[in-house]
Amino acid sequence: MIRVFFNIRLDDAYLPEPRGQMVRDAAEARLVARTIVRRLVAEHGGEPRLLNAVMAMTLEDGTSLLDLSFFEALYVPVEAQASVGTELRRAAAVRPPTFLSAARLRAALALLLPRLRAWGALRADRVRRDQQVRTRLAFEPAA
């Protein structure tokens, strides 16, 4: 793993990244840079000057790893990754666990329903009282 700093160079301006990011190798650094560039362009819209910018990737000691132009990151196609060689298997049908039978769920719901109804009644009563207080305050004569 190497720490790579993704710095941006635009015209005469140089925007250094202070923290860096750990990546496996230069190929992964290039993919991370492409992602950063795409998000920056999506965030800042179609600013034409951004196509002249460069993502300068440097290592911790300051040596240059590689430079990626924003234009290249946006418009040059990426190679498809090679498949691992294992085909995707069809997923098995998803069934609920056996301990969640319909009878057990009904029993649990029967225990919860009275509590939910009581909570709903308390809530409705509180809302009703709040509305009455607001109405009284709105129509009381000024003292």
Secondary structure, DSSP 4 states (H G I P E B T S, - for coil): -EEEEEEEEETTEEE--SS-EEESSHHHHHHHHHHHHHHHHHHH-S-GGGGG-EEEEEETTS-EEEEEEHHHHHHSPPPPPPP-S-PPPPPPPP---TTS-HHHHHHHHHHHHHHHHHHHHHHHHHHHHHHHHHHHHHHSPP-
